[in-house]
Amino acid sequence: MSNNPRKYPDLHDHLAALKKAGLLLTVDRQIDKDAEMHPLVRWQYVGGIEQDERKAFLFTNVVDGKGRKYKFPVVVGALAANPAVYLMGMQSSAEDVEKRWGDATANPIPPRVVTNAACQEVIIEGDALKGEGNGLDSIPIPISTPGFDSAPTLTATNVITKDPDSGIQNHGTYRAALKSNDRLVIRMATRTGGAGGYRHYVKHQQRGDKEMPCAIVLGCPPSVAYVAPMKLPIDVDEIGVAGGLVGAPINVVKARTVDLMVPAEAEIVIEGYCDTEYLEPEGPFGESHGHVALEEFNIPMRVTAITHRKDAVVASYLSQVTPSESSAIKLVSYEPMFLNHLRKTLGIRGVKRVKLHERLTALRRIIIIVVEKNTPRTEIWRALQGASAFRADCGKICIAVDEDIDPENSDALFWAMAFRMNPVDDLQVINYRSPGHGPEREHATEQQDATLLMDATKKEELPPLALPKKEYMERAGKIWDELGLPKRRAQSPWFGPGDGDWLPQWDAAAKRAVAGDYQENGKISATQKRKGIKPESGFRPDEK
Ligand SMILES: Cc1cc2nc3c(=O)[nH]c(=O)nc-3n(C[C@H](O)[C@H](O)[C@H](O)COP(=O)(O)O)c2cc1C
């Protein structure tokens, strides 16, 4: 074990902190990594379990589909089973997290090079990689979507490549499918703004290199793991941003067989060379947008070494249909980023909250903007336009709602649309939007998408919501509990706030009615009789 000074937690420290906080569940019974592991963790996303009850799962007794045992434990959800797990890894509060990213990106701390590293305690090279049960076969990599995926696939990766011109390294979280003991196929997105590793691949091709050095790192210290799925500016060395996040240099060591620097405290490092000439079919694989990515040609890598800690833990992300670990990893920093953009950059003060819808819609498609009362209509539309244009792949549908609408509750959203939105005046469809990260479509003409903006705020005062006032609901709630009836889970709205088009005279009448004095109200209305009008004509006691 190395004794390099370190001012940041590694994965083992993080797991210990999660355990202490009740956020880690250890499963000691035997689990089949291919058929059982991801489906078991999936239940906490599809089983009606609340977000704050979700945990990371540590599996200590792992076998494969053939019953073969592995020496390494596997952890799923360790980086972002829910926002609390993510914030534990970030060592941050939800309020500070966006600023932490901003500060770390603006003030990266270069890494410190060490020569003796935990991630190289065990070194497997050459012939030792070959033969059944050796090489990649010795690492328990789970199947993410049993029934659809064609291979165990690395998901919680920091794939490290280097710009052959500038020498700057990139960390990206890319999936990699196992193909043999010493070969896997990596998927790097080729679209504009896609994978930084793909830019390096193209540069190597242009230089006539037949191969590109690559290191796939599993189980980085959390701060290092979190930089890999983040879209950071091109040519920023992400290991410096990870240092910025923890306020100290990250230890790195030279890889054994490729000219790359890898995080010294990582659990496992898979070193090798990516083929820049031939591509090999990879997939199908369940994708983070929620559909299965069908088979496509991707980048083969021949493995030249595997190094690992003696006590290595294998981390795997639960992705695919949202909510998932890959949506939670973005959610916590994306929402404040949008809020800041609307409030600070665009100066739209009326915006109180931005919610990216998560369940099934993969965060990026639907944005709900909560605005305060009396926000001018022009500002509401600026907010809708600002949110839809902020990032190319976010905000296909943007909806503005009032503060009494819970943006996490789809029923409340439908309620706002049903009563506060007039499709003729309050909707706009804007052409020309990239479809973004989504399922493949067969016809090129369908590749274009559009934007829908909707103002579902109240345009005028409505009569109060017809639910008993809070004091009566609370009083009755106590009786409910005394009676031992099923546990209540209050859903907003659960009482009538009493705002809107409402007069003190009606308030007084309601109080008298509750006090049993309805006949007093009868005496008053008897003096207000009128003739020569049609039934259902309105009456306002404040008007003569
Ligand atoms: C669980 C998970 C899996 C991902 N898989 C891939 C992938 O296979 N290929 C890819 O290009 N991006 C993938 N991404 C998105 C990239 O990590 C993201 O675009 C990141 O910004 C890439 O870093 P880079 O810009 O330094 O290349 C994934 C993200 C997550 C959270």
The ligand as an SDF file (V2000), in Angstrom:
LIG
                    3D

 31 33  0  0  0  0  0  0  0  0999 V2000
  -23.5310    6.5760  -16.7850 C   0  0  0  0  0  0  0  0  0  0  0  0
  -23.0530    7.4020  -17.9530 C   0  0  0  0  0  0  0  0  0  0  0  0
  -22.7150    6.7650  -19.1250 C   0  0  0  0  0  0  0  0  0  0  0  0
  -22.2730    7.4920  -20.2280 C   0  0  0  0  0  0  0  0  0  0  0  0
  -21.9200    6.8270  -21.3580 N   0  0  0  0  0  0  0  0  0  0  0  0
  -21.3800    7.5060  -22.3950 C   0  0  0  0  0  0  0  0  0  0  0  0
  -20.8790    6.8080  -23.5450 C   0  0  0  0  0  0  0  0  0  0  0  0
  -20.9490    5.5900  -23.6250 O   0  0  0  0  0  0  0  0  0  0  0  0
  -20.3270    7.5320  -24.5370 N   0  0  0  0  0  0  0  0  0  0  0  0
  -20.2420    8.9020  -24.4720 C   0  0  0  0  0  0  0  0  0  0  0  0
  -19.7020    9.5060  -25.3890 O   0  0  0  0  0  0  0  0  0  0  0  0
  -20.7350    9.5870  -23.4100 N   0  0  0  0  0  0  0  0  0  0  0  0
  -21.2890    8.9220  -22.3700 C   0  0  0  0  0  0  0  0  0  0  0  0
  -21.7480    9.5990  -21.2730 N   0  0  0  0  0  0  0  0  0  0  0  0
  -21.7320   11.0650  -21.2790 C   0  0  0  0  0  0  0  0  0  0  0  0
  -20.3430   11.6000  -21.1030 C   0  0  0  0  0  0  0  0  0  0  0  0
  -19.7600   11.0920  -19.9520 O   0  0  0  0  0  0  0  0  0  0  0  0
  -20.3820   13.1230  -21.0280 C   0  0  0  0  0  0  0  0  0  0  0  0
  -20.7900   13.6100  -22.2900 O   0  0  0  0  0  0  0  0  0  0  0  0
  -19.0580   13.7310  -20.6400 C   0  0  0  0  0  0  0  0  0  0  0  0
  -19.1650   15.1150  -20.7180 O   0  0  0  0  0  0  0  0  0  0  0  0
  -17.9470   13.2640  -21.5250 C   0  0  0  0  0  0  0  0  0  0  0  0
  -16.7560   13.8720  -21.0880 O   0  0  0  0  0  0  0  0  0  0  0  0
  -15.8380   14.6140  -22.1460 P   0  0  0  0  0  0  0  0  0  0  0  0
  -16.6290   15.8110  -22.5840 O   0  0  0  0  0  0  0  0  0  0  0  0
  -14.6140   14.9570  -21.3660 O   0  0  0  0  0  0  0  0  0  0  0  0
  -15.6100   13.6580  -23.2400 O   0  0  0  0  0  0  0  0  0  0  0  0
  -22.1830    8.9020  -20.1510 C   0  0  0  0  0  0  0  0  0  0  0  0
  -22.5180    9.5470  -18.9530 C   0  0  0  0  0  0  0  0  0  0  0  0
  -22.9420    8.8060  -17.8590 C   0  0  0  0  0  0  0  0  0  0  0  0
  -23.2730    9.5240  -16.5730 C   0  0  0  0  0  0  0  0  0  0  0  0
  1  2  1  0
  2  3  1  0
  2 30  2  0
  3  4  2  0
  4  5  1  0
  4 28  1  0
  5  6  2  0
  6  7  1  0
  6 13  1  0
  7  8  2  0
  7  9  1  0
  9 10  1  0
 10 11  2  0
 10 12  1  0
 12 13  2  0
 13 14  1  0
 14 15  1  0
 14 28  1  0
 15 16  1  0
 16 17  1  0
 16 18  1  0
 18 19  1  0
 18 20  1  0
 20 21  1  0
 20 22  1  0
 22 23  1  0
 23 24  1  0
 24 25  2  0
 24 26  1  0
 24 27  1  0
 28 29  2  0
 29 30  1  0
 30 31  1  0
M  END
$$$$
